[in-house]
Amino acid sequence: MDMKIDLKLLISYAPLLLALGITWGVFSTKLEAVAAKVDTITQMQQDIAVIKAKVMWMEDYLVKNGSDN
């Protein structure tokens, strides 16, 4: 068996390796974008919970103090 490396064979795999590299880059970039959106949504949920608690406190305060007058 001849173990000589054929240059044409190596060049034929170059587009496949390039495509795999591009695909890896695109997916990793999209995954980072999704992770950033998840972080943003999580922060929004926390903010909404705080706002909801404050609104409920204000409603309770207004109902109690409004009935005194």
PyMOL Python script that loads the backbone (N, CA, C, O; Angstrom):
from pymol import cmd

cmd.read_pdbstr("""\
ATOM      1  N   MET A   1       0.852  -1.187   0.000  1.00  0.00           N
ATOM      2  CA  MET A   1       0.000   0.000   0.000  1.00  0.00           C
ATOM      3  C   MET A   1       0.888   1.236   0.000  1.00  0.00           C
ATOM      4  O   MET A   1       1.884   1.325   0.717  1.00  0.00           O
ATOM      5  N   ASP A   2       0.499   2.139  -0.797  1.00  0.00           N
ATOM      6  CA  ASP A   2       1.247   3.388  -0.911  1.00  0.00           C
ATOM      7  C   ASP A   2       0.605   4.420   0.005  1.00  0.00           C
ATOM      8  O   ASP A   2      -0.588   4.686  -0.146  1.00  0.00           O
ATOM      9  N   MET A   3       1.329   5.012   0.941  1.00  0.00           N
ATOM     10  CA  MET A   3       0.800   5.961   1.922  1.00  0.00           C
ATOM     11  C   MET A   3       1.018   7.401   1.474  1.00  0.00           C
ATOM     12  O   MET A   3       1.001   8.324   2.288  1.00  0.00           O
ATOM     13  N   LYS A   4       1.219   7.581   0.190  1.00  0.00           N
ATOM     14  CA  LYS A   4       1.440   8.927  -0.334  1.00  0.00           C
ATOM     15  C   LYS A   4       0.140   9.733  -0.232  1.00  0.00           C
ATOM     16  O   LYS A   4      -0.927   9.261  -0.623  1.00  0.00           O
ATOM     17  N   ILE A   5       0.244  10.949   0.298  1.00  0.00           N
ATOM     18  CA  ILE A   5      -0.927  11.812   0.449  1.00  0.00           C
ATOM     19  C   ILE A   5      -1.161  12.529  -0.876  1.00  0.00           C
ATOM     20  O   ILE A   5      -0.273  13.184  -1.421  1.00  0.00           O
ATOM     21  N   ASP A   6      -2.371  12.385  -1.366  1.00  0.00           N
ATOM     22  CA  ASP A   6      -2.723  13.000  -2.638  1.00  0.00           C
ATOM     23  C   ASP A   6      -3.251  14.414  -2.393  1.00  0.00           C
ATOM     24  O   ASP A   6      -4.203  14.591  -1.634  1.00  0.00           O
ATOM     25  N   LEU A   7      -2.651  15.406  -3.018  1.00  0.00           N
ATOM     26  CA  LEU A   7      -3.042  16.801  -2.843  1.00  0.00           C
ATOM     27  C   LEU A   7      -4.472  17.037  -3.334  1.00  0.00           C
ATOM     28  O   LEU A   7      -5.217  17.807  -2.728  1.00  0.00           O
ATOM     29  N   LYS A   8      -4.849  16.390  -4.407  1.00  0.00           N
ATOM     30  CA  LYS A   8      -6.211  16.556  -4.927  1.00  0.00           C
ATOM     31  C   LYS A   8      -7.242  16.054  -3.915  1.00  0.00           C
ATOM     32  O   LYS A   8      -8.315  16.641  -3.775  1.00  0.00           O
ATOM     33  N   LEU A   9      -6.921  14.983  -3.219  1.00  0.00           N
ATOM     34  CA  LEU A   9      -7.828  14.446  -2.218  1.00  0.00           C
ATOM     35  C   LEU A   9      -7.986  15.435  -1.052  1.00  0.00           C
ATOM     36  O   LEU A   9      -9.094  15.657  -0.565  1.00  0.00           O
ATOM     37  N   LEU A  10      -6.875  16.021  -0.614  1.00  0.00           N
ATOM     38  CA  LEU A  10      -6.944  17.002   0.462  1.00  0.00           C
ATOM     39  C   LEU A  10      -7.728  18.235   0.049  1.00  0.00           C
ATOM     40  O   LEU A  10      -8.525  18.756   0.830  1.00  0.00           O
ATOM     41  N   ILE A  11      -7.510  18.705  -1.170  1.00  0.00           N
ATOM     42  CA  ILE A  11      -8.214  19.896  -1.664  1.00  0.00           C
ATOM     43  C   ILE A  11      -9.711  19.620  -1.802  1.00  0.00           C
ATOM     44  O   ILE A  11     -10.526  20.528  -1.637  1.00  0.00           O
ATOM     45  N   SER A  12     -10.073  18.386  -2.101  1.00  0.00           N
ATOM     46  CA  SER A  12     -11.491  18.067  -2.259  1.00  0.00           C
ATOM     47  C   SER A  12     -12.234  18.150  -0.922  1.00  0.00           C
ATOM     48  O   SER A  12     -13.446  18.368  -0.906  1.00  0.00           O
ATOM     49  N   TYR A  13     -11.526  17.980   0.193  1.00  0.00           N
ATOM     50  CA  TYR A  13     -12.158  18.083   1.503  1.00  0.00           C
ATOM     51  C   TYR A  13     -12.177  19.519   2.040  1.00  0.00           C
ATOM     52  O   TYR A  13     -12.843  19.793   3.038  1.00  0.00           O
ATOM     53  N   ALA A  14     -11.474  20.411   1.405  1.00  0.00           N
ATOM     54  CA  ALA A  14     -11.404  21.802   1.868  1.00  0.00           C
ATOM     55  C   ALA A  14     -12.786  22.470   1.930  1.00  0.00           C
ATOM     56  O   ALA A  14     -13.092  23.102   2.941  1.00  0.00           O
ATOM     57  N   PRO A  15     -13.634  22.359   0.897  1.00  0.00           N
ATOM     58  CA  PRO A  15     -14.962  22.989   1.000  1.00  0.00           C
ATOM     59  C   PRO A  15     -15.804  22.421   2.146  1.00  0.00           C
ATOM     60  O   PRO A  15     -16.563  23.151   2.785  1.00  0.00           O
ATOM     61  N   LEU A  16     -15.669  21.133   2.399  1.00  0.00           N
ATOM     62  CA  LEU A  16     -16.406  20.517   3.499  1.00  0.00           C
ATOM     63  C   LEU A  16     -15.945  21.090   4.835  1.00  0.00           C
ATOM     64  O   LEU A  16     -16.771  21.424   5.685  1.00  0.00           O
ATOM     65  N   LEU A  17     -14.652  21.206   5.023  1.00  0.00           N
ATOM     66  CA  LEU A  17     -14.119  21.767   6.263  1.00  0.00           C
ATOM     67  C   LEU A  17     -14.498  23.237   6.402  1.00  0.00           C
ATOM     68  O   LEU A  17     -14.809  23.697   7.500  1.00  0.00           O
ATOM     69  N   LEU A  18     -14.474  23.967   5.306  1.00  0.00           N
ATOM     70  CA  LEU A  18     -14.873  25.372   5.329  1.00  0.00           C
ATOM     71  C   LEU A  18     -16.351  25.500   5.700  1.00  0.00           C
ATOM     72  O   LEU A  18     -16.721  26.349   6.511  1.00  0.00           O
ATOM     73  N   ALA A  19     -17.180  24.665   5.112  1.00  0.00           N
ATOM     74  CA  ALA A  19     -18.617  24.700   5.416  1.00  0.00           C
ATOM     75  C   ALA A  19     -18.872  24.352   6.881  1.00  0.00           C
ATOM     76  O   ALA A  19     -19.719  24.969   7.527  1.00  0.00           O
ATOM     77  N   LEU A  20     -18.149  23.377   7.402  1.00  0.00           N
ATOM     78  CA  LEU A  20     -18.304  23.022   8.810  1.00  0.00           C
ATOM     79  C   LEU A  20     -17.888  24.184   9.713  1.00  0.00           C
ATOM     80  O   LEU A  20     -18.544  24.458  10.717  1.00  0.00           O
ATOM     81  N   GLY A  21     -16.814  24.855   9.360  1.00  0.00           N
ATOM     82  CA  GLY A  21     -16.364  26.005  10.139  1.00  0.00           C
ATOM     83  C   GLY A  21     -17.373  27.135  10.118  1.00  0.00           C
ATOM     84  O   GLY A  21     -17.645  27.743  11.153  1.00  0.00           O
ATOM     85  N   ILE A  22     -17.925  27.420   8.965  1.00  0.00           N
ATOM     86  CA  ILE A  22     -18.933  28.484   8.845  1.00  0.00           C
ATOM     87  C   ILE A  22     -20.180  28.120   9.631  1.00  0.00           C
ATOM     88  O   ILE A  22     -20.741  28.956  10.339  1.00  0.00           O
ATOM     89  N   THR A  23     -20.616  26.864   9.508  1.00  0.00           N
ATOM     90  CA  THR A  23     -21.799  26.411  10.236  1.00  0.00           C
ATOM     91  C   THR A  23     -21.577  26.519  11.741  1.00  0.00           C
ATOM     92  O   THR A  23     -22.464  26.965  12.467  1.00  0.00           O
ATOM     93  N   TRP A  24     -20.414  26.118  12.208  1.00  0.00           N
ATOM     94  CA  TRP A  24     -20.085  26.218  13.632  1.00  0.00           C
ATOM     95  C   TRP A  24     -20.137  27.675  14.087  1.00  0.00           C
ATOM     96  O   TRP A  24     -20.697  27.977  15.141  1.00  0.00           O
ATOM     97  N   GLY A  25     -19.561  28.568  13.303  1.00  0.00           N
ATOM     98  CA  GLY A  25     -19.556  29.985  13.653  1.00  0.00           C
ATOM     99  C   GLY A  25     -20.952  30.578  13.700  1.00  0.00           C
ATOM    100  O   GLY A  25     -21.282  31.336  14.612  1.00  0.00           O
ATOM    101  N   VAL A  26     -21.770  30.235  12.716  1.00  0.00           N
ATOM    102  CA  VAL A  26     -23.143  30.770  12.665  1.00  0.00           C
ATOM    103  C   VAL A  26     -23.952  30.270  13.853  1.00  0.00           C
ATOM    104  O   VAL A  26     -24.643  31.051  14.507  1.00  0.00           O
ATOM    105  N   PHE A  27     -23.872  28.978  14.134  1.00  0.00           N
ATOM    106  CA  PHE A  27     -24.651  28.429  15.241  1.00  0.00           C
ATOM    107  C   PHE A  27     -24.172  28.960  16.585  1.00  0.00           C
ATOM    108  O   PHE A  27     -24.989  29.228  17.466  1.00  0.00           O
ATOM    109  N   SER A  28     -22.867  29.115  16.759  1.00  0.00           N
ATOM    110  CA  SER A  28     -22.388  29.626  18.045  1.00  0.00           C
ATOM    111  C   SER A  28     -22.809  31.081  18.229  1.00  0.00           C
ATOM    112  O   SER A  28     -23.125  31.499  19.343  1.00  0.00           O
ATOM    113  N   THR A  29     -22.816  31.856  17.140  1.00  0.00           N
ATOM    114  CA  THR A  29     -23.269  33.249  17.226  1.00  0.00           C
ATOM    115  C   THR A  29     -24.756  33.310  17.553  1.00  0.00           C
ATOM    116  O   THR A  29     -25.177  34.110  18.389  1.00  0.00           O
ATOM    117  N   LYS A  30     -25.547  32.475  16.902  1.00  0.00           N
ATOM    118  CA  LYS A  30     -26.985  32.457  17.180  1.00  0.00           C
ATOM    119  C   LYS A  30     -27.257  31.978  18.601  1.00  0.00           C
ATOM    120  O   LYS A  30     -28.170  32.481  19.256  1.00  0.00           O
ATOM    121  N   LEU A  31     -26.490  31.030  19.078  1.00  0.00           N
ATOM    122  CA  LEU A  31     -26.669  30.535  20.437  1.00  0.00           C
ATOM    123  C   LEU A  31     -26.357  31.632  21.456  1.00  0.00           C
ATOM    124  O   LEU A  31     -27.058  31.767  22.460  1.00  0.00           O
ATOM    125  N   GLU A  32     -25.321  32.404  21.202  1.00  0.00           N
ATOM    126  CA  GLU A  32     -24.994  33.524  22.093  1.00  0.00           C
ATOM    127  C   GLU A  32     -26.116  34.567  22.075  1.00  0.00           C
ATOM    128  O   GLU A  32     -26.444  35.138  23.115  1.00  0.00           O
ATOM    129  N   ALA A  33     -26.704  34.817  20.908  1.00  0.00           N
ATOM    130  CA  ALA A  33     -27.806  35.781  20.813  1.00  0.00           C
ATOM    131  C   ALA A  33     -29.029  35.287  21.588  1.00  0.00           C
ATOM    132  O   ALA A  33     -29.694  36.071  22.264  1.00  0.00           O
ATOM    133  N   VAL A  34     -29.321  34.006  21.491  1.00  0.00           N
ATOM    134  CA  VAL A  34     -30.457  33.440  22.225  1.00  0.00           C
ATOM    135  C   VAL A  34     -30.195  33.529  23.730  1.00  0.00           C
ATOM    136  O   VAL A  34     -31.100  33.850  24.501  1.00  0.00           O
ATOM    137  N   ALA A  35     -28.977  33.249  24.140  1.00  0.00           N
ATOM    138  CA  ALA A  35     -28.643  33.349  25.570  1.00  0.00           C
ATOM    139  C   ALA A  35     -28.809  34.777  26.068  1.00  0.00           C
ATOM    140  O   ALA A  35     -29.294  34.997  27.178  1.00  0.00           O
ATOM    141  N   ALA A  36     -28.409  35.744  25.255  1.00  0.00           N
ATOM    142  CA  ALA A  36     -28.568  37.152  25.642  1.00  0.00           C
ATOM    143  C   ALA A  36     -30.044  37.515  25.753  1.00  0.00           C
ATOM    144  O   ALA A  36     -30.435  38.249  26.662  1.00  0.00           O
ATOM    145  N   LYS A  37     -30.870  37.006  24.833  1.00  0.00           N
ATOM    146  CA  LYS A  37     -32.309  37.288  24.904  1.00  0.00           C
ATOM    147  C   LYS A  37     -32.934  36.641  26.135  1.00  0.00           C
ATOM    148  O   LYS A  37     -33.811  37.230  26.766  1.00  0.00           O
ATOM    149  N   VAL A  38     -32.497  35.453  26.475  1.00  0.00           N
ATOM    150  CA  VAL A  38     -33.012  34.782  27.667  1.00  0.00           C
ATOM    151  C   VAL A  38     -32.667  35.599  28.904  1.00  0.00           C
ATOM    152  O   VAL A  38     -33.501  35.763  29.795  1.00  0.00           O
ATOM    153  N   ASP A  39     -31.440  36.113  28.963  1.00  0.00           N
ATOM    154  CA  ASP A  39     -31.051  36.959  30.095  1.00  0.00           C
ATOM    155  C   ASP A  39     -31.920  38.211  30.164  1.00  0.00           C
ATOM    156  O   ASP A  39     -32.337  38.624  31.246  1.00  0.00           O
ATOM    157  N   THR A  40     -32.188  38.808  29.014  1.00  0.00           N
ATOM    158  CA  THR A  40     -33.027  40.004  28.972  1.00  0.00           C
ATOM    159  C   THR A  40     -34.449  39.689  29.442  1.00  0.00           C
ATOM    160  O   THR A  40     -35.034  40.449  30.214  1.00  0.00           O
ATOM    161  N   ILE A  41     -34.992  38.585  28.981  1.00  0.00           N
ATOM    162  CA  ILE A  41     -36.350  38.192  29.370  1.00  0.00           C
ATOM    163  C   ILE A  41     -36.410  37.891  30.866  1.00  0.00           C
ATOM    164  O   ILE A  41     -37.384  38.240  31.532  1.00  0.00           O
ATOM    165  N   THR A  42     -35.381  37.250  31.390  1.00  0.00           N
ATOM    166  CA  THR A  42     -35.335  36.960  32.822  1.00  0.00           C
ATOM    167  C   THR A  42     -35.328  38.253  33.629  1.00  0.00           C
ATOM    168  O   THR A  42     -36.029  38.370  34.634  1.00  0.00           O
ATOM    169  N   GLN A  43     -34.537  39.215  33.185  1.00  0.00           N
ATOM    170  CA  GLN A  43     -34.496  40.511  33.881  1.00  0.00           C
ATOM    171  C   GLN A  43     -35.846  41.214  33.799  1.00  0.00           C
ATOM    172  O   GLN A  43     -36.293  41.822  34.772  1.00  0.00           O
ATOM    173  N   MET A  44     -36.501  41.131  32.630  1.00  0.00           N
ATOM    174  CA  MET A  44     -37.818  41.744  32.474  1.00  0.00           C
ATOM    175  C   MET A  44     -38.826  41.095  33.419  1.00  0.00           C
ATOM    176  O   MET A  44     -39.651  41.789  34.012  1.00  0.00           O
ATOM    177  N   GLN A  45     -38.767  39.775  33.566  1.00  0.00           N
ATOM    178  CA  GLN A  45     -39.684  39.079  34.473  1.00  0.00           C
ATOM    179  C   GLN A  45     -39.471  39.533  35.908  1.00  0.00           C
ATOM    180  O   GLN A  45     -40.430  39.709  36.659  1.00  0.00           O
ATOM    181  N   GLN A  46     -38.207  39.723  36.288  1.00  0.00           N
ATOM    182  CA  GLN A  46     -37.925  40.199  37.645  1.00  0.00           C
ATOM    183  C   GLN A  46     -38.460  41.615  37.833  1.00  0.00           C
ATOM    184  O   GLN A  46     -39.042  41.931  38.870  1.00  0.00           O
ATOM    185  N   ASP A  47     -38.261  42.464  36.830  1.00  0.00           N
ATOM    186  CA  ASP A  47     -38.758  43.837  36.912  1.00  0.00           C
ATOM    187  C   ASP A  47     -40.275  43.870  37.006  1.00  0.00           C
ATOM    188  O   ASP A  47     -40.838  44.652  37.772  1.00  0.00           O
ATOM    189  N   ILE A  48     -40.932  43.024  36.231  1.00  0.00           N
ATOM    190  CA  ILE A  48     -42.399  42.964  36.254  1.00  0.00           C
ATOM    191  C   ILE A  48     -42.891  42.518  37.628  1.00  0.00           C
ATOM    192  O   ILE A  48     -43.887  43.038  38.132  1.00  0.00           O
ATOM    193  N   ALA A  49     -42.194  41.554  38.236  1.00  0.00           N
ATOM    194  CA  ALA A  49     -42.592  41.090  39.568  1.00  0.00           C
ATOM    195  C   ALA A  49     -42.474  42.217  40.592  1.00  0.00           C
ATOM    196  O   ALA A  49     -43.337  42.364  41.457  1.00  0.00           O
ATOM    197  N   VAL A  50     -41.409  43.011  40.496  1.00  0.00           N
ATOM    198  CA  VAL A  50     -41.235  44.132  41.423  1.00  0.00           C
ATOM    199  C   VAL A  50     -42.332  45.172  41.205  1.00  0.00           C
ATOM    200  O   VAL A  50     -42.923  45.673  42.161  1.00  0.00           O
ATOM    201  N   ILE A  51     -42.597  45.491  39.938  1.00  0.00           N
ATOM    202  CA  ILE A  51     -43.639  46.474  39.621  1.00  0.00           C
ATOM    203  C   ILE A  51     -44.995  45.986  40.114  1.00  0.00           C
ATOM    204  O   ILE A  51     -45.770  46.759  40.676  1.00  0.00           O
ATOM    205  N   LYS A  52     -45.279  44.711  39.905  1.00  0.00           N
ATOM    206  CA  LYS A  52     -46.556  44.143  40.346  1.00  0.00           C
ATOM    207  C   LYS A  52     -46.697  44.257  41.865  1.00  0.00           C
ATOM    208  O   LYS A  52     -47.759  44.624  42.368  1.00  0.00           O
ATOM    209  N   ALA A  53     -45.636  43.944  42.583  1.00  0.00           N
ATOM    210  CA  ALA A  53     -45.686  44.035  44.040  1.00  0.00           C
ATOM    211  C   ALA A  53     -45.925  45.474  44.492  1.00  0.00           C
ATOM    212  O   ALA A  53     -46.688  45.714  45.427  1.00  0.00           O
ATOM    213  N   LYS A  54     -45.282  46.419  43.839  1.00  0.00           N
ATOM    214  CA  LYS A  54     -45.464  47.825  44.207  1.00  0.00           C
ATOM    215  C   LYS A  54     -46.870  48.313  43.882  1.00  0.00           C
ATOM    216  O   LYS A  54     -47.463  49.058  44.662  1.00  0.00           O
ATOM    217  N   VAL A  55     -47.401  47.905  42.750  1.00  0.00           N
ATOM    218  CA  VAL A  55     -48.761  48.303  42.384  1.00  0.00           C
ATOM    219  C   VAL A  55     -49.760  47.714  43.374  1.00  0.00           C
ATOM    220  O   VAL A  55     -50.700  48.393  43.789  1.00  0.00           O
ATOM    221  N   MET A  56     -49.561  46.454  43.751  1.00  0.00           N
ATOM    222  CA  MET A  56     -50.470  45.837  44.721  1.00  0.00           C
ATOM    223  C   MET A  56     -50.387  46.563  46.063  1.00  0.00           C
ATOM    224  O   MET A  56     -51.409  46.769  46.718  1.00  0.00           O
ATOM    225  N   TRP A  57     -49.173  46.954  46.480  1.00  0.00           N
ATOM    226  CA  TRP A  57     -49.016  47.703  47.724  1.00  0.00           C
ATOM    227  C   TRP A  57     -49.729  49.052  47.628  1.00  0.00           C
ATOM    228  O   TRP A  57     -50.411  49.465  48.565  1.00  0.00           O
ATOM    229  N   MET A  58     -49.571  49.733  46.501  1.00  0.00           N
ATOM    230  CA  MET A  58     -50.227  51.039  46.329  1.00  0.00           C
ATOM    231  C   MET A  58     -51.736  50.894  46.329  1.00  0.00           C
ATOM    232  O   MET A  58     -52.427  51.710  46.940  1.00  0.00           O
ATOM    233  N   GLU A  59     -52.268  49.878  45.661  1.00  0.00           N
ATOM    234  CA  GLU A  59     -53.710  49.654  45.654  1.00  0.00           C
ATOM    235  C   GLU A  59     -54.209  49.388  47.069  1.00  0.00           C
ATOM    236  O   GLU A  59     -55.226  49.939  47.490  1.00  0.00           O
ATOM    237  N   ASP A  60     -53.493  48.546  47.793  1.00  0.00           N
ATOM    238  CA  ASP A  60     -53.884  48.243  49.174  1.00  0.00           C
ATOM    239  C   ASP A  60     -53.830  49.498  50.041  1.00  0.00           C
ATOM    240  O   ASP A  60     -54.726  49.726  50.853  1.00  0.00           O
ATOM    241  N   TYR A  61     -52.801  50.303  49.880  1.00  0.00           N
ATOM    242  CA  TYR A  61     -52.640  51.549  50.636  1.00  0.00           C
ATOM    243  C   TYR A  61     -53.775  52.518  50.326  1.00  0.00           C
ATOM    244  O   TYR A  61     -54.345  53.131  51.229  1.00  0.00           O
ATOM    245  N   LEU A  62     -54.099  52.651  49.039  1.00  0.00           N
ATOM    246  CA  LEU A  62     -55.169  53.574  48.645  1.00  0.00           C
ATOM    247  C   LEU A  62     -56.524  53.111  49.143  1.00  0.00           C
ATOM    248  O   LEU A  62     -57.346  53.933  49.546  1.00  0.00           O
ATOM    249  N   VAL A  63     -56.774  51.804  49.122  1.00  0.00           N
ATOM    250  CA  VAL A  63     -58.064  51.300  49.600  1.00  0.00           C
ATOM    251  C   VAL A  63     -58.191  51.531  51.092  1.00  0.00           C
ATOM    252  O   VAL A  63     -59.245  51.957  51.565  1.00  0.00           O
ATOM    253  N   LYS A  64     -57.123  51.255  51.848  1.00  0.00           N
ATOM    254  CA  LYS A  64     -57.192  51.455  53.302  1.00  0.00           C
ATOM    255  C   LYS A  64     -57.299  52.933  53.665  1.00  0.00           C
ATOM    256  O   LYS A  64     -58.096  53.287  54.534  1.00  0.00           O
ATOM    257  N   ASN A  65     -56.526  53.797  53.029  1.00  0.00           N
ATOM    258  CA  ASN A  65     -56.536  55.213  53.367  1.00  0.00           C
ATOM    259  C   ASN A  65     -57.706  55.940  52.747  1.00  0.00           C
ATOM    260  O   ASN A  65     -58.130  56.973  53.264  1.00  0.00           O
ATOM    261  N   GLY A  66     -58.230  55.438  51.671  1.00  0.00           N
ATOM    262  CA  GLY A  66     -59.380  56.069  51.028  1.00  0.00           C
ATOM    263  C   GLY A  66     -60.650  55.844  51.818  1.00  0.00           C
ATOM    264  O   GLY A  66     -61.545  56.689  51.792  1.00  0.00           O
ATOM    265  N   SER A  67     -60.752  54.738  52.514  1.00  0.00           N
ATOM    266  CA  SER A  67     -61.955  54.447  53.282  1.00  0.00           C
ATOM    267  C   SER A  67     -61.987  55.216  54.601  1.00  0.00           C
ATOM    268  O   SER A  67     -63.046  55.349  55.214  1.00  0.00           O
ATOM    269  N   ASP A  68     -60.828  55.725  55.044  1.00  0.00           N
ATOM    270  CA  ASP A  68     -60.790  56.512  56.286  1.00  0.00           C
ATOM    271  C   ASP A  68     -61.408  57.885  56.116  1.00  0.00           C
ATOM    272  O   ASP A  68     -61.909  58.459  57.083  1.00  0.00           O
ATOM    273  N   ASN A  69     -61.384  58.425  54.903  1.00  0.00           N
ATOM    274  CA  ASN A  69     -61.875  59.805  54.682  1.00  0.00           C
ATOM    275  C   ASN A  69     -63.339  59.851  54.541  1.00  0.00           C
ATOM    276  O   ASN A  69     -63.907  60.927  54.352  1.00  0.00           O
TER     277      ASN A  69
END
""", "prot")
cmd.dss("prot")
cmd.show_as("cartoon", "prot")
cmd.util.cbc("prot")
cmd.orient("prot")
